[in-house]
Amino acid sequence: MIGAGNQFSKKNKYIYALIFIICLVTMTSCGDQDRAPQPTEETPTLAVPTSPPVPTSTPEEPQETEASPIEDPIYLAIIWHQHQPLYFKDPDTNAYVRPWVRVHATKDYVDMAAILQDYPDIQATFNLTPSLIRQLDDLGSGAKDIYWVLSEVPAKDLTNEQKQFILDRFFDTNRRIINRFPRYQILLDKRDSSDDPLNEFSDQDYLDLQVLFNLAWMDPDWLEMEPLASLVEKGKDFSEGDKVGLFEEHLQFVNEVIPIHRELQEKGQIEVTMTPYAHPIL
């Protein structure tokens, strides 16, 4: 799945860098225009008889012409800073209290490196913080975050406390992303317009929300490929079995972050930099 090459043409993550280049080129062009010689008004002089002028060059020698302005080269370094703080684990559940290491692995960290495979002439630098790497290793070895844990609980077995957490936190993503999934948007509207969503949400509502939160945090390009494409097409009325394949994909992405950076580094297409453990500002 990681090697799917031509799935990245729609990516927007490098658009910012391209816009930056265009701005620099525009600024450089404007600067060159400012430096270009400007016509000056001729000053009339008295005609004084002189001897014939002495030729300064032979006919064979080319006459000097005004050189066109040469643009200065642009040296641009693209540096992606991949960082997550060290999230602590709940001592009662031994689960991370936040899901951001996992869901940024599924949505960003793999894809931002993999997209370069389609553009071998483009080089970039990635900064991977030790606090991020430690948690990726831990998740790859079986650790989970509380969002993951609660997503795996069968919807019919959720306690009221767990349901409230899901209602409060499982809409934690960009509203435009939620709007891409019609059922997700319906559930958000239902929660926001209900006086008692805890009891008005059905088991199927909670089940769909468990799946959609984790589905929405997958990179859009991967959502176009199986097995995720089938879940997107299904859209609603998910089953407990649908969670199994979804979290297998999540775990695959978590385990792929470091290897894909290592592969690109060994090929010489990227450089990897490092900061102190928890990324303090020095």
N, C-alpha and C positions, 0 to 999 in steps of 0.2 A: 504493500500500500504506500510506503514512504517513497518508493521510487517512481511513482506515477508522474512522468515528466511534464507533459503539456497541460496539466491541470492548473498551472499557476498564472496563466496569462491575464486573468482577471484581477490579480492581486493589487491592492491599493497601498500596501505597506511601504513600497519604495517610491510612491508618488511624491511624498514629501521631499525626498532627496532630489528628485528630478525638478520639482518646482524651485528648490533652492539653487540648483545649477542654472536654470533659466534666468532666475533673478540676477545671479552673478554675471552671466553673459551679458544681460541687458545693461547692468551697471558698467561693465567693462567697455561695451560699445559706446555708451554715453560719454565715458571718460575719454575714449579715443577721439570722439568728435570734438570734445572740448580742447584737446591738444592739437587738433589739426590746424595747419597754418591758415590764417585769415587774410583776406585781401586788404591791402592798405591803400589809402588815397595817395595818388601820385602828387609829388610836389614839383611845380614847374621850375625849370632852371634856365638860365641865360645861355644862348647858343654861343659858344666860344670856339673860334677856329682852332682846330688841332690837327696834328699830323695823322695820317691814316692809322687806324688801330692795328696793333700787332696781333695776328691770330694766336689764340691761346691753345688751339688744338688743331690737329690735322683732320682732313675730311674722313680719314679712316677711323678716327677715334669716336666712339659714340658719345653723344652729348648727355650730360647728367640730367635726369628727370626727377621730379619730386616723388619720393618714395611714399607708397601707401602706408597708412598706420598699421602696425603689426600688433595684433591683440596679445596681451600677456597670457601665458598658459594658466589654466585654473588647476590648482592642486586640491583635490577634494578627498577627504577621508570619511567614509561611512562607518560609524561606530555605533553598534547596538549595545545598550547596557541592559543585560538580563539579570534582574535582581529580585529577590524576595527576602523580606526580613525573616528572622527565625521565629516561626510560630510555635507556641508552646502546646503541649498536650494536656488534655483534661485528665487529671489523675484518676477519675472514676471510670472513664471509658478508654483511656490510653489512645484517644484519637486527637488529631490536630484540631484546634478550635476554628481554623479557617481553611477554605479549600483552594486558596489562590495559587499555590505551587502547582497543584494538579491541573486546575482548569486553564492556567496560562501555558502549561505544557501542551495541553490538548488543542488550544486555540492559537498559540503564538510561537512558542520556542522551537518546535520542530519545523514548522512551516517556514519561518523566517530564514532558517538556514537552508532548508530543502529547495526553496525557490531559486537559490543561486545555481543549482544544478542545471537549470535551463539557460543560464547566462554565464558560461565559463569564462568570459572575458571580464566579468565584473568581480572585483575583490572587495571584501569588507572585513571589519574587525568586530568580534563579539567579546564583550566582557561578561564573564560568568562568575558570579560571586560565590564564595565558599558556602555561605548560608543556604543558597539555592541548591548547590550540588549535594550538600548533606541531606536535605529534605527529599530531593529526587531519589537519592540512593535508598533512603528509608522507606519511601512509598513503593519503590520497586521491590523492596524486600518484604512487603506485606503490611506496612503501616497504612492507615486510612485517616481521612478527616471526617469530622462529624456530619458534614453534608453527604458524604459518601455512605456513611453508616446508616443515616436515616433514610437515604434513598433506597437502600436494600431491604428495609423493613417492609414486609407485606402491608399494603395499604389498609387492609381490614384489621390488622393488629396494632396499628398506630395508637399510642396513648394521646390524650388531649394535649399534654405538654409537647409531645412530638409533633402533633398536628399544628399547634400554634407556632412552633419554630419553623415549620415548612411554610406556613402562610406568611410569616414575617420575613423569611430569608431566601426563599426559593424564587423570588423575583429580582434577585440581586444581579442584574445585568442591564445593559443599555436598552432603553425602551424601543429603539429602532430594531434591535435584534428580536425582542419579544414580538414585535409586530410582524416579523417574517413568518411566524408560526401562528396561524389563525386560532388554534385551540389555546395556545399560550395567552394570547391577547384576551380571549373570552374569559379565561380564568382570572386574569388580572382585573378585568372590569368587574367580574363577579365579586372578587374580594373587596375591591374598593367601594362598591355600591351596596354591599350587604351590611346589615346591622349586626349580624351574628354569623360571619363566614365559617367559624369553627364548626358549627352544627349544620350549616346550610350546604357545605361542601360534602359531596358523596364520596364513597370509597374510590369510585372511578375518577373523580376530580383529583383526589390526592395522588392516585397512581399516575395519572397523566402529568401532574405537576412534577412528580418525582423524575419522570423520564424527560420531560421537556426542559427542565432546568439544566440537566447534564447534557442534553442534546444541543441546546443553544450555545453551550460553551465549547463546541467543537468548531474547528476552522471550516468556513463555508466550502472550501474546495473538497475537503474530505467528506462533507455531507452529500456531495454529488456522487460518491462512490459507495459500493457495497462494503459492509452490510448496513451502513448508516443511511444510505439513500432509501432503503425500504422503510426505515423508521420515519423518515421525513415524509415520504409519500403516505404512509399510514396516518400520521398526523394526530390521531386521537385513539381513544379506546385501547390503550396499550395493555399488554398482559404482564404479569410478573416475569415471565420468561424473556420478554423484550429487554429487561434490565441486564440480563446476563451478557449478551453480546455487546451491549453498550459499554459496560464497565470493562470488558475485555479490551475494547478499543482504547478506553482511557488508560488502562495499564500499559498497553503497547506504546502509546505516545510518551508516557512518563519514562519508560525504559529506553526510548529512542533518542532522547534529548542529547545525552552525552555522546553516544556513538556517532550521530550524524555530524556533530561538530568535530569530533576526532577525525572522521573520514575526510571532511573538507580541509581540515588543517594539514593532514598528511599529503593531500593533493596540492597544497600551496595556494588554495583559493581564498582561504580566510586565515586571519591571525586571531589568536585567543589571548586576551589579557586577563589579569586577575587583580582583585582588590583585597584589602584586609578582610578578615573573616566575616564580620557582620556589616561590612560596607560603611564604616564611619567616614564622615567628611573630614579629610585631613587638612 
